[in-house]
Amino acid sequence: MKMKNKYILIKDVVQPERKTESGIIIPGETHNRVAEVLFVDPEDKEINVGDIVLKLIGKGTAIRMDGVNVEAVHRNHLLGIIK
């Protein structure tokens, strides 16, 4: 696969419900902003496959590939790489 115009293929990272020590339940995010990079142009030296990134909501194109929901987003719509 070759993506054009600096687009990146990402998959949302499921963030489960959490519980604090005091018992407060923090639900998983309704609008997931964290995603894993599945494909990136080999010439891109900043972002790598497997990186966890923070993305803007509503800026990508949803695609279903091999039964998995993925999203194509422009590189400029990523807010940062989570280390």
Secondary structure as a PSIPRED ss2 file (coil, helix, strand):
# PSIPRED VFORMAT (PSIPRED V4.0)

   1 M C   1.000  0.000  0.000
   2 K C   1.000  0.000  0.000
   3 M C   1.000  0.000  0.000
   4 K C   1.000  0.000  0.000
   5 N C   1.000  0.000  0.000
   6 K C   1.000  0.000  0.000
   7 Y E   0.000  0.000  1.000
   8 I E   0.000  0.000  1.000
   9 L E   0.000  0.000  1.000
  10 I E   0.000  0.000  1.000
  11 K E   0.000  0.000  1.000
  12 D E   0.000  0.000  1.000
  13 V C   1.000  0.000  0.000
  14 V C   1.000  0.000  0.000
  15 Q C   1.000  0.000  0.000
  16 P C   1.000  0.000  0.000
  17 E C   1.000  0.000  0.000
  18 R E   0.000  0.000  1.000
  19 K E   0.000  0.000  1.000
  20 T C   1.000  0.000  0.000
  21 E C   1.000  0.000  0.000
  22 S C   1.000  0.000  0.000
  23 G C   1.000  0.000  0.000
  24 I C   1.000  0.000  0.000
  25 I E   0.000  0.000  1.000
  26 I E   0.000  0.000  1.000
  27 P C   1.000  0.000  0.000
  28 G C   1.000  0.000  0.000
  29 E C   1.000  0.000  0.000
  30 T C   1.000  0.000  0.000
  31 H C   1.000  0.000  0.000
  32 N C   1.000  0.000  0.000
  33 R C   1.000  0.000  0.000
  34 V E   0.000  0.000  1.000
  35 A E   0.000  0.000  1.000
  36 E E   0.000  0.000  1.000
  37 V E   0.000  0.000  1.000
  38 L E   0.000  0.000  1.000
  39 F E   0.000  0.000  1.000
  40 V C   1.000  0.000  0.000
  41 D C   1.000  0.000  0.000
  42 P C   1.000  0.000  0.000
  43 E C   1.000  0.000  0.000
  44 D C   1.000  0.000  0.000
  45 K C   1.000  0.000  0.000
  46 E C   1.000  0.000  0.000
  47 I C   1.000  0.000  0.000
  48 N C   1.000  0.000  0.000
  49 V C   1.000  0.000  0.000
  50 G C   1.000  0.000  0.000
  51 D C   1.000  0.000  0.000
  52 I E   0.000  0.000  1.000
  53 V E   0.000  0.000  1.000
  54 L E   0.000  0.000  1.000
  55 K E   0.000  0.000  1.000
  56 L C   1.000  0.000  0.000
  57 I C   1.000  0.000  0.000
  58 G C   1.000  0.000  0.000
  59 K C   1.000  0.000  0.000
  60 G C   1.000  0.000  0.000
  61 T E   0.000  0.000  1.000
  62 A E   0.000  0.000  1.000
  63 I E   0.000  0.000  1.000
  64 R E   0.000  0.000  1.000
  65 M E   0.000  0.000  1.000
  66 D C   1.000  0.000  0.000
  67 G C   1.000  0.000  0.000
  68 V E   0.000  0.000  1.000
  69 N E   0.000  0.000  1.000
  70 V E   0.000  0.000  1.000
  71 E E   0.000  0.000  1.000
  72 A E   0.000  0.000  1.000
  73 V E   0.000  0.000  1.000
  74 H E   0.000  0.000  1.000
  75 R H   0.000  1.000  0.000
  76 N H   0.000  1.000  0.000
  77 H H   0.000  1.000  0.000
  78 L E   0.000  0.000  1.000
  79 L E   0.000  0.000  1.000
  80 G E   0.000  0.000  1.000
  81 I E   0.000  0.000  1.000
  82 I E   0.000  0.000  1.000
  83 K C   1.000  0.000  0.000
